[in-house]
Each structure stands twice: as C-alpha cells, then as structure tokens.
Amino acid sequence: MAIDSLRRAGVDNTECEILRAEGSMPSRQRNLAAAEAQGEILYFLDDDSCVHPENFQRCSAVMGDPSVVVVGGPSITPASDSRWQRLFGYALSSLLGAGPVRNRYRAHGTVRETTEKELILCNLAIRRSVYLDMGGLDERLYPNEENEFMDRIRTAGLKLVHDPAMIVQRSQRSTFRAFTRQMFSYGRGRAQQSLLSGSWNPVSFAPLLFVIYLVVLPFVTPYFPLFIAPLLLYILLAVVNALESLLARRSPLSCGLLLLVPYMHVVNGCGLLFGLVTGKPERKDGADIKITRIKRFDQNL
C-alpha cells in the first residue's frame, strides 16, 4: 500500500530511493535500512501508510532550514474505514482521549516547532547523518522507539517540526481486541521508555493514576464522600468531549466516546503498570530481517 501510494505521488520522477524492511523487529529494521540508505533524508513510513502527493515538497521546504533535523505530520483515519475504526480515530484525535498526542491523528494548526508528542513514526523524515550519529532507534523498545529517539534529539538542542499538511492516511485497528492491544502496548512502551531514559512526564502517567484511583475508590469513598468528586468531574469531561466531537463531525458515532475514552485510559494505565513491573526491556537477537532496495537513485520503480 505504501509503495503504491509513493508511485501515485510521483516518486518515479524524483531523486530518491525506496528500501523495504521486513521482519519482526521494527526498530532494528529501520536501523538497518537507514544504514543501507544513500540519501540525505530518511522518510519512514509503515507498510499501510498512504502518502499525500505534496509530502515530498513539504518535507523539502521544511528541511531547507538546516537547523531542522526532524519533520513529520499526522496519520489521518480514512473516511472509508469501518465505523469501529473511525470511532477509534475519533478517540485518538480527541483532547480528553489523547491530550497533546491527538495532533498525531488530526491535521490542525500551522507548521511549528514541536516535541515527540505530535510526531509519529509512520510519517516521519529525519536527517540521515543525525540519525546515524545518534545511534538510531533504541532496539530494545517497541513501541515508543521514535519517542525516545526524538527526546534525545531535543536534549541535544536540535529542532523538530510538525507540518499538519504533511499527511498520510492510515487505517485504525480493525477490531476492538486489536485496539485494546494497541492501547496496552502504548502504555507499556511509554513506561519502558521512561525506565530507559530516566525521564518521567507526569501527564503520560495520568492513565495509571486514574486506574489506581478507580481501584481504591470503593474503599475510601465511604469514609471520605468527597473522594468521588474527581470521578464526577471526569464523567463531565467525557460528556463534553463526546458532545464536542458530535458537533464537529455531525456523526452519531461520537456518542461512543463516552465509553471508549474511559476504556482506553484504563487499558493504557494497565499497560503503564505492566511496563513498570516488568522493568527495562532487553535487546533481542536472532531476528530474521530482510532489506530490499526497490528503487535506486538512478533507477525507476
């Protein structure tokens, strides 16, 4: 799908190459592909990313500033997705559902300097020299490998940029069970990233605090009735969040956010707890990875 969309975007007529990395260890696959690449800019896509035709021009324009090291844009849920998939997209792009991370899933605002919160690896361009000099992705991590890498870039004083018009279309998980696994793995990955980097963002751990609060609530409320106030406030915010989505999209599907967003937070919080309990991940060996050069600089697809 990604390669077909690159063809439609006119990649045949550009000075670029395409490498396909196949295997079961995405972090290592990208590192090996980056080492094989010959271009100045690495543009990472997932195999189901559909590239907007203007992405190359927009990427080149931003990278024309030598101080910019990373530029990326959002991953938009296609209108052709199923109702479940579109509801997942609504949740991920809502303020209560994902906070600042929601800009990974919606085209909003103008080109701006940013942090890893707004960038996503299925639509991300990085200067190859910086990528290699900084050791690439931490192969112990998946997911959140790109977040840890971009944190290192920011710590080094280098610039990341978000361009909301540099979009890919990418379907959400096709089943409720797959979405649950996704939210759990995001929590686990964030916890493992924090353990490895030693950097702790309280906002990222809010879902875990929410889970702990829900667990202790039945035992504490009989003695401290006001302890239920945060839950009542959360329910109010959930209603406002669903109404905002309903008014913006004119879709009855938005009503499902009343249940889906709290569920998403609980699952993510459980993933955070699991990541903390299991500790720092270890680097795995023996992955069967294949790198294929589909298009060279001097060769059309």
C-alpha positions in Angstrom: 0.0 0.0 0.0 2.8 2.5 0.9 4.7 1.7 -2.3 1.6 2.1 -4.4 0.9 5.5 -2.8 4.5 6.6 -3.5 4.0 5.7 -7.1 0.9 7.8 -7.2 2.8 10.6 -5.5 5.2 10.6 -8.5 8.2 9.0 -6.8 9.3 7.6 -10.2 10.4 11.1 -11.2 12.3 12.0 -8.1 15.9 11.7 -7.0 15.2 9.2 -4.2 15.3 5.5 -3.4 12.9 3.2 -1.7 14.0 0.5 0.8 11.6 -2.1 2.2 12.5 -3.5 5.6 10.7 -6.8 6.5 10.9 -8.7 9.8 9.5 -8.8 13.3 11.7 -6.1 15.0 10.7 -2.7 13.6 13.4 -0.8 15.5 16.2 -2.9 14.1 14.6 -3.0 10.7 14.6 0.8 10.5 18.2 1.0 11.8 19.4 -1.5 9.2 17.5 0.3 6.4 19.0 3.6 7.5 22.5 2.2 7.3 21.8 0.9 3.8 20.2 4.2 2.6 22.2 6.6 0.4 20.1 9.7 0.6 20.4 12.7 2.9 16.9 12.5 4.3 15.3 9.3 5.7 11.5 9.3 5.3 9.9 6.5 7.4 6.5 5.0 6.5 4.6 2.0 7.7 3.6 -0.5 5.0 -0.1 0.7 5.2 0.8 4.5 5.1 -0.9 6.2 2.1 1.3 9.3 1.3 -0.2 12.6 0.2 1.2 13.7 -3.1 2.6 17.0 -1.7 4.5 15.4 1.2 7.9 15.4 -0.6 7.6 19.1 -1.5 6.5 20.0 2.1 9.3 17.9 3.6 11.9 19.5 1.3 10.6 23.0 2.2 10.9 22.5 5.9 14.3 20.7 5.7 15.6 23.7 3.7 16.2 25.1 7.1 19.5 23.4 8.2 18.5 23.7 11.8 15.6 21.3 11.3 16.5 17.7 12.0 13.1 16.1 12.0 9.8 16.9 10.3 6.6 14.9 10.3 2.9 15.2 10.1 -0.3 13.4 11.2 -1.7 10.0 10.4 -5.3 10.5 9.4 -8.1 7.9 9.6 -9.5 7.3 6.1 -13.2 8.1 5.6 -13.5 4.6 4.1 -12.7 2.9 7.4 -15.3 0.9 9.3 -17.4 2.5 12.0 -15.3 0.9 14.7 -12.1 2.2 13.1 -13.5 5.7 12.7 -14.6 5.7 16.3 -11.0 4.7 17.3 -9.8 7.6 15.2 -12.2 10.0 17.0 -10.9 8.8 20.4 -7.2 9.2 19.4 -7.8 12.7 18.0 -9.8 14.0 20.9 -8.5 16.2 23.7 -9.6 14.1 26.6 -8.7 10.9 24.8 -5.1 11.7 23.9 -4.3 15.2 25.0 -1.3 16.8 23.1 -0.8 13.4 21.3 -4.0 13.9 19.4 -2.2 16.0 16.8 -0.6 12.8 15.6 -4.1 11.9 14.3 -5.6 15.2 13.1 -4.5 18.0 10.7 -4.6 21.1 12.9 -2.7 24.4 13.0 0.3 25.6 11.1 3.9 24.4 10.6 5.5 24.7 14.0 8.5 23.6 16.2 7.3 20.7 18.3 8.2 17.7 20.5 7.8 14.0 20.2 4.2 14.3 21.4 3.0 15.5 18.0 5.1 13.2 15.7 4.5 9.7 14.6 6.9 7.2 13.0 4.6 6.1 10.2 5.1 9.6 8.7 8.5 11.0 9.8 11.5 12.4 8.0 14.9 12.6 9.7 18.3 13.7 8.5 20.3 10.6 8.0 23.6 11.9 9.3 22.0 12.9 12.6 20.1 9.6 12.8 23.3 7.6 12.4 25.5 9.9 14.6 23.0 9.5 17.4 22.9 5.7 17.1 19.4 5.4 15.6 16.5 3.9 17.4 16.9 2.0 20.7 16.3 -1.6 19.5 15.1 -2.6 23.0 12.0 -0.5 22.5 8.8 -1.2 20.6 6.6 0.8 20.6 7.9 4.3 21.7 11.2 3.8 20.0 10.8 7.0 18.0 9.7 9.0 21.0 12.8 8.0 22.9 15.0 8.9 19.9 13.3 12.3 19.5 13.7 13.0 23.2 17.5 12.6 22.6 17.3 15.0 19.7 15.6 17.6 21.7 18.0 17.1 24.6 20.8 17.8 22.1 19.2 21.1 21.3 18.1 20.1 17.8 14.8 21.1 16.2 11.8 19.0 15.4 8.9 20.4 13.3 5.3 19.3 12.8 3.6 20.1 9.5 -0.1 19.4 9.7 -0.4 19.3 5.9 2.2 16.6 5.5 -0.3 13.8 6.0 -0.6 10.1 5.4 -3.8 8.2 5.6 -3.6 5.1 7.7 -6.4 2.8 8.9 -7.0 2.3 12.6 -7.1 -1.2 14.1 -9.8 -3.3 12.5 -11.2 -4.9 15.7 -11.9 -3.9 19.3 -9.5 -6.5 20.5 -6.7 -5.1 18.3 -7.4 -1.6 19.5 -7.2 -2.9 23.1 -3.8 -4.5 22.4 -2.6 -1.2 20.8 -3.5 0.9 23.8 -2.0 -1.6 26.2 1.3 -1.7 24.2 1.4 2.1 24.1 1.3 2.2 27.9 3.9 -0.5 28.2 6.1 1.2 25.7 5.8 4.6 27.5 6.8 3.0 30.8 9.8 1.2 29.3 10.9 4.4 27.6 10.8 6.2 30.9 12.8 3.5 32.6 15.5 3.5 29.9 15.8 7.3 29.6 15.2 8.3 33.3 12.8 11.0 32.1 9.3 11.0 33.6 6.5 13.0 32.2 3.6 13.1 34.8 1.0 13.7 32.1 2.0 10.5 30.3 1.3 8.5 33.6 -2.1 10.1 34.2 -3.9 6.9 33.0 -2.0 4.9 35.6 -3.1 7.3 38.3 -6.6 7.0 37.0 -6.5 3.2 37.3 -5.2 3.4 40.9 -7.9 5.9 41.7 -10.6 3.7 40.4 -9.3 0.7 42.4 -9.1 2.5 45.7 -12.4 4.5 45.2 -14.8 1.9 46.6 -12.7 1.5 49.8 -12.1 5.2 50.5 -15.4 6.9 49.5 -17.5 5.5 52.4 -15.1 7.4 54.8 -14.4 10.4 52.5 -17.5 11.1 50.3 -15.8 13.9 48.5 -13.3 11.4 47.2 -15.8 10.7 44.4 -15.6 14.3 43.1 -12.7 13.6 40.7 -14.7 10.8 39.1 -17.7 13.1 38.7 -15.5 15.7 37.1 -14.1 13.1 34.7 -17.6 12.0 33.7 -18.5 15.6 33.0 -15.3 16.0 30.8 -16.2 12.8 29.0 -19.7 14.1 28.2 -18.2 17.4 27.0 -15.6 15.6 24.9 -18.3 13.5 23.2 -20.5 16.5 22.6 -17.7 18.4 21.1 -16.9 15.6 18.7 -20.6 15.2 17.8 -21.0 18.9 17.0 -17.7 18.9 15.0 -18.3 15.8 13.0 -22.1 15.5 12.9 -21.7 11.8 13.4 -23.7 9.8 15.9 -20.6 7.6 16.3 -19.2 10.3 18.6 -21.6 9.2 21.3 -19.4 6.1 21.6 -16.6 8.2 23.0 -18.5 8.3 26.3 -17.4 4.7 26.9 -14.5 4.3 24.6 -12.3 7.1 26.0 -12.5 5.8 29.7 -11.9 2.3 28.5 -8.8 3.5 26.5 -7.4 5.3 29.6 -7.9 2.2 31.8 -6.2 -0.1 29.3 -3.3 2.3 28.7 -2.9 2.7 32.5 -2.7 -1.1 32.9 -0.1 -1.1 30.1 1.9 1.5 32.0 1.7 -0.6 35.2 2.8 -3.7 33.3 5.8 -1.9 31.8 6.9 -0.6 35.2 6.6 -4.0 36.8 8.4 -5.9 34.1 11.2 -3.4 34.1 13.7 -2.3 31.4 13.4 -4.3 28.1 16.4 -6.2 26.9 17.7 -6.3 23.3 16.6 -9.3 21.4 18.8 -11.2 19.0 18.1 -13.6 16.1 15.5 -11.6 14.2 15.2 -12.5 10.5 15.2 -9.2 8.8 15.2 -8.6 5.0 16.2 -5.2 3.4 15.1 -4.8 -0.2 16.1 -1.8 -2.4 13.1 -1.4 -4.6 14.2 1.8 -6.2 17.7 3.3 -6.6 18.6 6.9 -7.3 19.4 6.0 -10.9 16.6 3.6 -11.4 12.8 3.9 -11.7 10.4 1.6 -10.0 
